[in-house]
Amino acid sequence: MKRTTTLMVILGLLVSLLAVPAFAQDATPTVETTPEATMETTMEATAEATTEDTMEESAEVEGPTAYLRILHLVPDAGAVDVYLNGELSDIQGSEYVGESEWHAVPTGTHTVAVTSAGSMVEEAIASTEVTLNEDDFVTLAVVSDAEGTPSVQVILSDFSEQLPGVAVLNFVNALNGSRSVNFLRDDVPFVTGLAPSASTASEIDNSIPVDVDTYTFSVEYSDTEEPVAVDSVELDVVATDNYLFVVSGTEESPELTIYETSRGDIRVLTGEIEAPGTIVEALAAENLATVSDALAQTGLADTLSSEGPYTVFIPADYLQDELSASSEDLTTLLQNHVVEGDLKLSDLVDMGSVTTLAGNTLDVTTVDNTVMIGDVAVLTTNIAATNGTIHIIDGILSTSEDDMAAEEDMAVTDEATMESTVVEPTATPSG
């Protein structure tokens, strides 16, 4: 797999605010793509410049909340500090291509100022005023124009929950110059005519939903179709995640950085699940107390709180009593509902079978557009955690050979019954 030579791991800069309603960007890019909203295919995050710990535990915000982060994209600015509403934030000493954590902030209008590290707010090299609406996700990018003058650009991103098998991509041209660029996907123009962000007066909002797959991304100049001097990047796009592609630097020394935010991290940030957001916390958010207690009793809660990743098949809430009343060994039974790896729905379908921690192999099939794990239907898919994925199923994945044989006999009996009940046409008497 190709990797970007300049793809850089990000961490660093941070805090502040967002934008008022999403207006179209000046010189709005043309998005050349086809409708995509099918099931996912390969899903493992392989971008080397992803955000490892995207969500910082911010002070709790009362009332309507928005979310923001800051990117430092000015190559010659040195380290910078960030002031929010005149107060020095905890984002200090951020380096080039650094990215802050996402932060929860109150809605309303805020002032953001960026200074050279150690400088006072009165010596800001760039500042802006931003109005944040409830549930907005905004990236504030510190960029510079062709003359090297820094400014702060507002980037809007769609972090709403997507259909199964869909991720969201955003693209930014932060080159220190005046030339527009095209982003290519698999050598085909995907986003075209993207003007330098420093020359764009309004917010950038080009969130694009795409089917998950493995794609190759590259960048070219719009006027000549000459490649920008960065290597192409092959990326496994993961369902439910959000990606921000940024080309920055100078024409002589450009860099392509991909910032990834996982759905599990977003759920922690918004309070949908408690930190650290593992499968254990995600199960608690689904009000599956019986399963949570059983996992704790058997020690599997420790496993599912670890780095993982894991995929868990959990019987629906109306099956919890049946699960606790099972005569099977509880540890083995629960292990039969856990698989190593972060497997979204289409991963399961593509694989055709999975091996559980109990050592059993379960076939994955599709019947009348319903995905089946063994003989059990999947009801709810791709419930995100920070260390894996949960799927809610309509049954219990038994490890008992007698139970499995009984299920197979029942399936054969049902099929035979259906065949035997076919009514042959009766001849109608003539005359």
Secondary structure, 3 states (H helix, E strand, C coil): CCCCCCCCCCCCCCCCCCCCCCCCCCCCCEECCCCCCCCCCCCCCCCCCCCCCCECCCCCCCCCEEEEEEEECCCCCCCEEEEECCEECCCCCECCCCECCEEEEECEEEEEEEEECCCCHHHCCEEEEEEECCCCEEEEEEEECCCCCEEEEEEECCCCCCCCCEEEEEEEEEECCCCCEEEEECCEEEEEEECCHHHCCCCECCCEEEECCEEEEEEEECCCCCECCCCCEEEECCCCCEEEEEEEECCCCEEEEEEEECHHHHHHHCCCCCCCCCHHHHHHHCCCHHHHHHHHHHCHHHHHCCCCCEEEEEECHHHHHHHHCCCCCHHHHHHCCEEECCCCHHHHHHHCEEEECCCCEEEEEEECCEEEECCEEEEEEEEEECCEEEEEECCCCCCCHHHHHHHHHHHHHHHHHHHHCCCCCCCCCCC
